[in-house]
Amino acid sequence: MTESVLDGRNAIVTGAGAGIGRATALRLATGGARVLVADLDAEAAENVAGEIRASGGTALTVAGDLSHQEVADEVVSAATEGLGGIDILVNNAGIMDDLSATADVSDAVWERLLRVDLTAPFLLTRAALPAMLEQGRGSIVFTASEASLRGSASGTAYTVAKHGLVGLVRSTAVMYRERGIRANAVAPGGTATSISVDPTGSPAGPTALGNYAANIGRVAEPSELAAAIAFLASDAASNISGAILPVDNGWSAV
């Protein structure tokens, strides 16, 4: 599927140095897309770009904290100048909280979670939209979470950030649907990535982790999320916008 509908497209993937982001960058490149690999870790980003180039693809890198506008602007400039445009934006980068409940969330955790998991994808989407609108097309895919669908999959800060991300997806989809822009999200359940969480620092942590473990089922491979993201990014999903697609082994049906 992806080989024909992604050929020659220009894509940005954030958090692409590992996990779902890495798998997505490789999947899009296999489908023929030129990929800008964005990650906080410069070495990890270059390693993934190297994998793409070794397979005959085209890849650039930008390293930095996307919660800062100047980094978002650098990513957009690198894609438009180095790749020739932006057809696909995958807002994947994110961090987990400590599973703390509302009364126990520190200012530092709250502000960092909202900044990285919600403000950063907003900043990059806002920066990329002018280029997409100028060419009259664009597909934006966000990595939401099972926590964006319910209140029992994580701590308060992460849950709020991911619920806010769903609002960003849906608002963007509606605001730009007559101008060739689509916005969708995947909502992963348990996925085998390097992100880990220590629930012992929060009184509610063990309960939250227990709710998670009771419903997770089979843990997904990052490539399974990448396949769903590639589908939503591609013309195969040309009439899909504003959708939140669970990729969670049926957790959302429980």
N, C-alpha and C positions, 0 to 999 in steps of 0.2 A: 504493500500500500504506500509506504512513505517514499519509496524510490522514485515514483513518478510525480507525486504532488509536492514534494519538497525540493526538487531539483532546481538549483540556481537561486534558492531563497537565502536571505541574509537573516541570521538569528542571533539574538543575545540570550545567554543563559546565565543567571546569577546563582551564586553558591555552587558553581560548576566544578569546584576542585575535588569534590567527593560525593558519595551517596547518590541521591536522586538527581542532583544537578549534573554530576559527571556522567551518569547513565544517559541523561537526556541529551547532553551535548554530543556524546558519541552516537546516539540514535539519530539525531537530526543530521549529523555529518554523514552518517551512512546513507541517509536518504538523499544526499546531494546538497544539503544546505552548507553555506559558509557560516562559521560560528565564532562569535566573540565569547570567550570564556572569562567570566567575571567572578572573582573570589577575593575574600579577605587575605587569603594565603597565596602570595605570589608564586611560590614554588609549586604548590599544588595546581594552580591554574596553568602554569607552563607545562607541567607534566601531562595534563589532559590535552592541552593544545598540541603537545608533541605526539600523543597517541593519534590524534586526528591527522596531523601532517604525515605521520608514518604510514597511514592508510591511504594517502593520496588526497586528503581533504585540505581545506583552507581554514585556518584558525588564527585568531588574534587573542591577546590577553589584556585585561586591565585588572589591577589589584588595588583594593581599597575598601573602605567602609562605606557601603551604599546608603547609610543613614545620613550621610553628608551630601548636600546638593552638588558640591563641586565634583565629587566622585561620580554621581549619577550623570552629570553633564559630560564628564570625561568619557564614560562608557558610550554615551550617545554619539559624541564626536568621533570616537574611534570606530564605531560601527558605520556611521555615515561616510566617513572619509576613507577608512581602510577596507570596508567591505562593499561600499557602494549604496547603502541604504539599510532600512530596518523593515523586514517583513514580519518577523516573529520576535516577540519578547516573552521570555519565560522568567517570571518573578518567582524564583524558587528559594532564595537565600532566607534563612531564618534560624532562630535559636529557641531552645526550650526554657521553661521556667523551673522552679524548684517544687512545684506541685502545692504551693502554699495557698490557703484559703484567704478570702477577702480581708479578714481582720489581721492576718499575719503577713500580708504582702508588704515588703519594704518599698520605700520610695525608689531606691536604686533598681530593684527588680522590675517594678512597674514601668518606670521610665525607659529602661533599656529594652524591655520586651516590646513595648508599644513603638519605640523608635525603630528597632530592627525589623520587627515582624509586620508592622503596618505602615509607618511613615516611610521607610525605605522603599517599599514597592510603589507607594504613591509618588514619591519623588522621581523615581525612574520612569514610571508610566507617564507622568506629566511631562518629563523631559523628552520622551520618545514620541509622544503623540503628534507633535507638529510634523515630523518627518513622515510618519505614517499617513497623516491627513493630506500632506502634499502629494503623495503618490496614489492616494485614493484607496488604500487597502492596508490591512494589518491585523495580525492575530496575537492577542495577549493571553497568556495562560499563567495563572497563579497557582502556587502550591498552598492550598488551605490546609485543612486537617479534619480528622474526625471530631476534634474539639471545636470546629466551626459549626458543627451540626447539633451539638448537645452541650450540657454543662457538666458532664461527668467523666470527661476524657483527659483532663489535665488540671493544672492550677488556674486560679482566677486570671492572672495577667495574660497567660498564653491563650486562654479561652476567649477573653475579651478581644485580644489582638486578632485572633483568627475569625471571630464573628465580624469584627470590623472589616477584615479583608473581604469577606463575602459581600458586605455592603459596597465596597469599592468595585468589586467585580460587576455587580448588578447595575450600579449606577453608571459605570463606564459603558457597559453593554447597551443600556437604554439611550444614553446621551449621544452615542456615536453610531448607532445601528444604521442610520441612513447615509453614513459617510464612509462605509466600507470597512469599519473597524469592528472586530469581534473580541469579546472578553469572556473567558471561562476560567474555571478552576478545577483541579483535582483535589479530593479530600482523602488523603492517605489514612489508613489505619496503621497497624504496626508494620514497620518497614525496617529491614536490616541495614541500618546506617551506623555511622560512627557516633551519632548524637546519643548521649546518655544522660540520665537524670538521677540525682541522689534525693530520695524522698525523706530521708531521716532528719533533715533540717527543719521540717515543717510539721506541726501537729497533725495536719490533715493529710500529709504526704502518704503514709501507708494506706489510708482508705482510698485515696485517689488512685494509687498504684494498683490496689486490689480491684477497683472497678475496671481499670484498664486491662489487667490480666484476665479478668473473668470474661471479657468480650472479644479479645483480640483475635482468637482463632489462629489460623496459619499466618506466619509473618511473611510479608511480601518481599520479593527481591527488588532492588532499585530499578532494574530493567522493566519490571511490570508497570511501575509508575511512569517510566519513560515512554513506554508504548502508548499509554493513555494520553500523556502530554503531547506526544508527536501527532496522535490522531486529532486532538483538539486544535493543534496549531496548523494542521494541514487543510487543504481544500476539501478533503473528504468530510470535514465538519463544517462546510460552508454555510449552512443554515442553522448552526448551533451557536448561540450567544446567550450569555447570562446564566449558563448552566454550572452547577456545582456537582461534579461527577465523583461519587464515592468510589475509591479503589481500596477496599477494606475487608475483603473476604466476607461480605455480608453483615458486618458489624452494624451498619446503618439500618439494617432490616430488623435488628433485635428489639 
